Each structure stands twice: as C-alpha cells, then as structure tokens.
C-alpha cells in the first residue's frame, strides 16, 4: 500500500489545479497479464478535518473487510481522500463535482505513475462515497474519457433531490444530524452570509462548531451526548435557505449513466433511508441506466456494505468478462 499525493482540478470552480491525497492498495504476488483492474474507491463520511482523511488513519473494520474482499478478487484499489480532506481545504462535503474529479484524477495518477495497473475501472462507493461514485460515473465521459469505466457499485447511495421524511421521529435523538452539521460547514463556504445560527438552534451550535474538528464517530457521540433531535436542532427557515445554497452542488450531472449500476440498499437503513435509495434507483432506471438494485431486508446502512458482496462480485465479474448485465428495472428491486 502507498499513500499518494496527486494533481486534480478544483471541483468547486471547475478549473485550476490543486493537490489531493489518497492511497493505492494492490494484491500480493505478481500482477496478472495486462495488470490488475482498478477499483476506484469513494469512501463514506469520515469528517471534514484533515485528521479525518482515510489515508492518514487505519481503515474501519468494515471497510478493511470490504476492500480486502476486492483485493482477493484480484483488483487494485485506488482510494481518494476527496478534495480538501487531508490537503489544503476546505473539504466540500457532498459536493458532487469535487468528489468526482478527485476520484477520476486519483485513477489517472495511479495509472500514469504506477506499474501493473490496468485501465479497466470499476467505480465503488459507500454512503457519501455511493453518491460520489454515482456522480463520478456521470462526469467520467466528459472529464476523463480516456478511462475505461466498466460500471459502478454503490451502497447506501443518497438521492440529492429526495424529499423523503426522516426515518427518525422529531423528538428522537438523531446521530445522523452529524451529517447535516458537516453539510452546514459546506454551506458556510458557499455562502458566508448565511450564519450557522440561522440553520441550527442555540442548543446545537456548540456541536456544530465541534464538527469542524471532530471525525464522524466522535461527532455522533457529541450529538447523542447533547440529546439533539430534529425538533431541537434544525431551524426550518434557515435549513430551507441552506438547501437552496447547497442543492446545486449536490446534484448528479445525469441520471443516465453510460455503464451499468449496482445499488445495494439496506432494508433498515436509518442513515440514508431505504425509500430514498429505492427512489433513486427507479429514477436512474427510468432515465436509461441499466440498474441492478438489491435490497437486504433488516440490514442497516453499515451492515449492507459487506452483505452486498454476494451480489456485487458476480455483477463485476460479468462486467470484466464483457458479458451483458441483466437489468431487472421493469421488475423492481431484488431482495438480496
């Protein structure tokens, strides 16, 4: 494994160079003829502080199991930290173009600077990274046409346009408010005139301030320790304005992806609601994307990651073999 620094394009403005960090992992032993195909890994939420960059830390037990599984399948893993996470910031949390450029340029850098890698690329992501992988698939044809992207595997994928209700009751302590606090910091970058006090209650503001430095686990603990719920944290008028500011940067460039899409969805996902993920899969299907959507009954956001391997590995094997991938869009999602 190697930690890498590479040149990318500022996704916020769409132009201008910047430095991004990441990591590359390769399987043990000699490379196959033609080199290892590449899994371009887009990670889930870790935080917005540089200290939270995955390449600076041990991978979580869940992610280590998941990436090890793909290494055992004979893939190299190229794993960006995203723009501004681990290098000069800010990290624009959930910014679709910034994440996509970081993913695509990490693969370009690895292919150009390392031996034994093959220009056969699968986009792979979870949660924040599921959205990043979806966005990357949309940006790839225009931004990095030389990359041979074969398809996308995404779990826990958010729908930026979703208006589905929160799975948490209004007065229920909601640790996923940590995500909104990270997003609130991105709002402040995009529109400094909108104060945090317009989005979050006085009770929640101290935790919001901590979000600038805390990684996701400690921040969720801080949310729980403060007893924060949707009702006592979110100020509807300010959140509405924040959504208007943030909304355009979250949108996927297209729902019609050029290559097949695998979506793994937990039937008990409380982080990105099951209904939201199913709606995204349906919309992508209607737009013309070949979609396989697998639902794992009773599994959470995190549990779905490794459970989905039983279906995503055959999906990827078909892509590598150049075989047509069945897309049961007309029949709806499958139960995994």
TANORWO-V230269 format. One line per field, one symbol per residue. psi: psi as a letter, one per 40 degrees, with the letter a starting at -180 (. if undefined). burial: # if it has 9 or more other C-alpha atoms within 8 Angstrom, else .. A space follows every 50 residues. Layout:
psi: ???
burial: ???
//
This chain:
psi: iihihihahheddeihiihiiaihhiiiiiiiheihihhhhhiihdaeid eehdeeiiiiddddddddddddefiihhhieiheheahaihghehddddd ddddddddddddeiieiighhhhhihbddddddddddddddddgeehghd ahhhifhihdeifiihehidehhgdeddddddddddddddgeehideedi iddedddddddddhiddddddddddefhiddedhhddddddddddddded hidiegidiihhhhhhefhedhidddddddddddddeehhhhhhhgheii dddddddeddddddddddddefihhhgfddeaiih.
burial: ..#..######.......#########.......################ .####......#.####..##..##############..###.####### ###########.....#########################..#..#.## #########........#...####.##..########.....#.#.### #.###.##.###.###..######.#.###.####..##..#..###.## ##..###.############.###.##########..##########.## #.####.#..##..##.###....#..##...#...
//
